[in-house]
Amino acid sequence: MESFVIEGGKALKGSITPQGAKNEALQILCAVLLTADQITIDNIPDIVDVNKLITLLKNLGVKITQLGPGSYQFQSDTLDLDYLDSDQFKIDGKGLRGSIMLVGPLLARFGKGSIPRPGGDKIGRRRLDTHFEGLIQLGAKFNYNKEDYFYSVEAEQLIGADLLLDEASVTGTANIVMAAVLAEGHTSIYNAACEPYLQQLCSMLNRMGAKIKGIGSNLLHIEGVKSLSGTEHTVLPDMIEIGSWVGLAAMTKSEITIKNVRWEFLGQMPNVFRKLGIQIEKKGDDIFIPAHKDGYEIQSFIDGSILTISDAPWPGFTPDLLSIILVVATQAKGSVLIHQKMFESRLFFVDKLIDMGAKIILCDPHRATVIGHDFKSQLKAATLTSPDIRAGVSLLIAALSAKGTSIIHNIEQIDRGYENIVPRLQKIGAEIKRVKN
C-alpha cells in the first residue's frame, strides 16, 4: 500500500500534456478481439485499469507487442477460449469494470461471451441490463449463475434488430455496437450513447470494414459484415484529466497550459468551468489557464437564481467531472448546487472536504450545495483516503491548495485512472511524493 504526501498552498506553473483517454482505451482494446488481423493503437494510457485489461487480453491468447510508450500492436488470431471458463478469468475480470465490453466482441466472433460481475468504483449501482438486453435482442441466449455472479451469452449467429436502449449507456452502446457489426442484416440502435469515446470506436470499426452510420448521434445504423480487418488507431486525450488540470490551476491560483487537448471533443466542459468564473483561453489546440490571483466568481442563472451544475449524457456535462467541479467551487465567490444524477454514492466524499474547512451541505445522495470561501479561508491540510478515482483526484487538488502537509491513502484508486501523476505534477512545481506505508 502506498500514500501521497503533499505540501500544499503553493502556486504551480508550466505545461502538462494529458494522457490518452481511459474510457476510450478500454473500448478500443476490447475491439481488437473482432479480427484476426493486426491492430496498432497509439496513446494508450499507462494506468492500472488499462494495464489490467491488457493483461487479461494476453491471458486470453492475444499476441501483444509494445512498440513504444503508449503504443501497442495486438493480434487476436489464436485465442484460448477455455480461459473464459477458468477460475483465473473470474478473478481477472472481476477486478475491472471495463471487462464487460469483452462480451460483445467475443459473442460476435466466437458465438459465446462470458464475464464475472465486474468491479470498479464504489459510486453506486451500475447495472448491466442495457448490455445484455441488447445482446438478447440480437439473438443471444443469456444465462446468469447467481452463485458465482457469472454472466454468459451464446449465439450461433447474431441477427440484426431495431433496438431502443433503456438508457444511453456508453459501455452498453459500445458492447452492442461491437456485437452488431458482425451480425447478419441491419441493426438500428436508438437512444445510443454518442460520447467522443464511442465516436472514436465507431470510426475505428469503420476503418476495419464495418458499416456504421449516424456516428455522433443517438441513432446508429449498422449493416452487418462477415469479417473485419486490421487498422491503426490513436486514442484521444483524456477529457476528464484535462478538466482535472483546469480545476487544479484554479484552486492553486496557478498559470498552467494544458497541451494538445483536441478542443472539438471537449463539449460542455470549458463552458461549465467558465460558469464558475474560471478563465479558459484557447491557444491553438492548447488550453491556457491564467493565475486567478483575484479568485473566481460563480455566475447565477439569468433570473438571479443559484447556479445548478448537473451531469447528463453527451453532449451534456460528464458525471466524471462533477467531483472536480465541487472541489473547485469550495474556493469560489458565490454558491452552486451540484446535482449528480447518475450515481447515488459519488458525493459521499464531501465529508472529507468539510473536515478540511469547506462549506458544503449534502442535501441528499444526489445533491450538494457548496458555499464558496472566495479564498478568504484556506482549506486545512488533512489525512484523507481516496474512495474512487475521481473523488481521489478531487481530494488531491484540495490537498495541493491547502496550506500544510496532507496525506492521501488508498492512492491505488487514483493510479487506476491517472498516469505517472507524481512526476507530472512535480514538473509543474507541486510538492508531492509517493511513500510506502
N, C-alpha and C positions, 0 to 999 in steps of 0.2 A: 504493500500500500504506500502511496506517495501523497504529498501535500504541496500546495503552493504557499510560499512565504512572500508577502508583498509589503513593500514600504510605499504607502500611498501619499496622496496630497501633492504630487509633483506634476508639472506640465510636461507633456511629451512633444516631440517634433520629428517630422520626417515623412517618409512614404512607406506604404505597405501594399503588397500585391495579394489579392485574395486567392485562396486555394480553389481548386476545382469543386464544383457543387456536389456535396454529399448526396442529396436526394436524387440528382440526375445520375450520378455514378452507379448507384445501387440498381437503378432500372437498366441502364446500358449494360452493366455486367451480366445481368440475367439474360439479356437478349443474345449474348454470344452462344447460348445453347440452341438457337434456332437454325444454325447452319453448321455444316462440317468444314466450311472454308475458314481461312484465317481472318481474324478481325483485329485491327490495331486501334487502340484507344489511348489518347493523349490527355494530359491534365487531370489524371486520376489523383484525388487527394490521398495523402499518406496518413490515414486516420484509422482508428480501431475498427469502426463498423465496416468500412470498405475492405480493410485487410482481412477481417473475418470472412467476408463473402468471397474474397479471392481464394482464401484457404479452403473454403467449402467447395468451390468450383474445382480446385486442384484435387481434393479428395474424391470428387465425382469423376475424375479422369480427364478433365480439361487440361490440355497442354498449355502451359503459361510460361512466357519468356518476358523478363523485364528488359526493355530496350534502353531505359534511362530513367531518371527521376520522373515519376508520374506517367511513364509511357510503357505500355504492355502490349504484347501480342497474345491472342487467345486462339486456340483451335479445338473445337469440340467434335472431333471425328470419331474417336473411340471412347465411349463413356462406360463407366461401371455402374449400371443401373441398380445392381444389387446393393450398392451403398445406400440407396434410398430406403431400404428395409432394415438397415443396421442400427444398432444402439448408438453408434458414434454419430450417425446423421441426426438422431433425435437430440443429441447433446449439442452438436454444431448448429443445427437450425433453430433450436430453442433460444439461443443467445442473441439472435439478430432479427429484428422485425422485418427488415428488407428481404429476408429469405423467402417471404410469402410470394414474392414475384418470380420465384423459380417454377412455380406450379404451372402457370400458363404456357411458357415455352416447352417444358417437359411434356405436358399433355399434348400440345400441338404436334410435336415432332416424334414423340415416342409412344403416345397413346396412354400414358399414365403420369401422374404427378402426385407428390405427397409432401407433407411438411408437418413438423410438430407445431403446436401452438407457439408462435414466436413471441420473444420478449421485447425488450426495448425500454423506452422511458415509461416511468410510472406517473403518467399525466392524466389518467382517466381511461375509461373504456374505449377501446379501439377495435370495433367489431370487424369481422371478416365476411359478413354476409354478402356484401356487394360483389366481392371476388367470386365466391362460389355460386351465387345465384346466376351471375353472368355466364360462368362456365357450364352450369347445368342447362341454361337456355341454348347453349351451343351444342348440346347433346351429350355432355359428360354425366356419368353416374358418380354420385357423391357418397362418401362414407366418412363418418366421424367416430373414432374409437374414444369413448369418454374416459376409459381407464388410463390410456396413455396420452390423452389430449392430442391425438394424431389425426390429421385430415388427409384424405386421399381422393383422387378423382381418376376416372378411366373413361376412354372412348376409343373405339376403333377408328372413327373418322368424325371430326367435328363438322357440323353443318351450320352455315351462316344463318343468322336470325336478326330480327329487329328488336333491339334491346332499349329499354328505358331504365337507366340506373336509378336506384332509390336514393342515392346521394352521389355528389360529384367527387368521389374518392379518387385521389391521384394514383395511389398504388393499385386500387381496384381497376381503374381505367387502363393502366399500363398492363396489368395481368391479362385483362380481357382482349386488349389490342394484340398482344403478343400471341394469344391463342388464335384470334380471328384471322390473322394474316395467312395462316396455313389451313384455315377451314375451307370447306367446299362451298362455293357460292358467295352471295353478298351478305355482309353484316353491316347494320347501322347501329351506332351507339349514341343515344340521345342522353342529355344531362352528363355528358362526358366531362371529365376534368380537362382544363386547357392550359395548365401551368406551363411555363417555358420548358421545364424538365420533360414534360410529356411531348411538347412540340419537338424537342430535340430527339426523343426516342422515335417518334413517328417519321421524322426526316431521315434518321439513320436507317430505319426499316425500309423506307422507300428506296434509298441508295442500294439496299441489299436485294431489291427486286419486289418488295411489297407494293400494293396498290392502295394507298390510303389518301382520301380526300377530306377536306374540311379541317386540316391541321390549324390549330389556334382557335377553333370554335368549339361549341359544346355539342356539335353534331358531326360525328365522324362516319364516313362511308368507306368500307373496306371490301375489296374484291379479293377473295382468297386465291393464293397461288400454290403451285405444287412444291416449290422449294425456294430457298433464299441463298444468296451468295455472300462472299466476304465484303468488307468495306473498311474504311478508316473513319475515325470519329474523334472530335475534340470536345471535351466536357466544358460547359460554360463556367465562368467564375461563380462562386457561391454567393448568391444574393443575401443569404442570412448572415454570412460572415461580413459582407460589405456593410450591412445595417449595423452589425455589432461594432464595427470600427467607427461608424458615424456616431453612434452613441458614446463610445469611449472618448472620441475627440471632444464632444460637447461637455461631458461630465468632468473631464480633466482640464478644460479650457485650453486645449491643445490645437496646434496648427498641423493638420495631417492631410496628406494626399493619398487617396486610395486609387491604385493604378489599374487600368485596363478592366473596367467594370462591366462593359457591354450595356450601355445605357438603355438600349432598346428593349432589354429584358428586365428592367428594374420595376416596371409597373408603378403602383401607388407609393412604393417605399419612399422615394425622395419627398413627395408631397406631404406624406404623413409626418416626417421629421420636420418639415418646414412649418407645419401647423403647431409644432411645439416651440417654434421660434428659432430653430437651428438654421443657419445659413449653409446652403449646399450649392456649390458653384460647379458648373460643368466646364471642364477644361479638356477639350478633345474627348477622349474616352475615359478620362480620369474624373474623380470627384475630389474637389478641394474643400476642406473644412477649415475656415479661419479660426483663430483662437477667440473664443467668446468671452473676452475679458469682462464685459459688462453683463454677462449672463444671457438668458434667452427667455422670451415670454410666450406663454401658451395663448393661442388665439381662442376666441369664443365663436360660436355659430353666429350667423348674421343677425339673428334675433336677440343676441346677447346671452343666450343660454350656454351652460357649461359644455365644453367640447367633449364629445364621446369618440373614442377610437376603438373600433371593433374589428374582428377578423371576418373574412369571407373567402369563399372560393375565388380563384383567379378570374377576372382581373382585380378582385378585391384585395385587401391587405392580408398578407400571410400571417397565420397564427404563430409561426415560429419567431416572429419579431416582437410580439406583444410584451414578452418579459423584458426585452431591452427598452421598449418604449416606456414601460412602467418605471424602470430604474432611472432613466433619463429625466422623467417628469418630477422625480423627487427633489431635484435642484432647480427646476424651472420657476419662473414667476407666474403664479396662477394655479388653477386646478384643472384636472381632467378625469373623466370617468373611463376606465379601461374595461371593456366588455369582451371577455374570452368566451366565445360561443361554443367552440368545438369540444374542448376538453375540460372536465369539471375539477381536475386536480392541479391544473397548471399554475394557478395563482397561489397555491398554498405555501410558496416560499416567501411570501411577503412578511411573515413574522420575523424573518431574519433581517430584513431591511428595517422593520420597525425597531428591532433591537439596536440597529446602527443609528437610530435617530430619525428615520424617515416618518413623515406624516401620511399614513395610509389607512383608509377604512376599508376593510374587507366586507363588502355588503353581503355577499353570498359566494358560493364556489365559483361563480362565473364573472363577478363584477367587483372592481376595487376602485375607490376614489382616492386620488393622490393630490395632496395639497403641497405644492412646491415650496421649498425653502428660499428660493431666489439666491442661493449661495450665502445667505446670511447666517446659516447654521450648517457647518460642515458635517457630513456623516462621520460617525465614530468608527475607528478600526475595531475589528471583532474576529472571533474564531467562528468559522462558518463551515457548513457541509453542503456540497453540491448535490441536489436531488435529481437533476436531469441535465441534459446538455445545455439547453437554452437558459434555464434558471441558473445553472452553474456559471455561464459566461456573464450573465447579468450581475451575479454576486461578485465576480472578478472585476467587472467595471466599477461596481460600487466600492470595492476594496482599493482599487487604484485611485479613486477620487477621495477616499477617506484619509485623514491625516493619521499617521502612526502605522503600526505593524499589524497586518491582518494575516490570518492563516485560513486556507480553504482545504478541507479534507474531501475525500471521495472524488478526487480530480480525474479518476478514470472516466467519469461521466463526461467531463469536458473533452478529454482525449478522444472520445468516440466521434466528435464532430469537428474538432479544430486541430489543424496540422501544425506541429512544431511551434506551439503557441508561445512558449517561453523565449526562445531565441528571437522570434519575430517581434515580440513586444520589447525585448531588451534593445533591439536595433533602433527603436524609436524613443528610447530613453526610460522605459519602465524598469523599476527596481523590483524584479520578480525572480524567484528561484524555485526550483523543484527539489524537494527533500524527501528522503525515505523515512517512514515512521518506524 
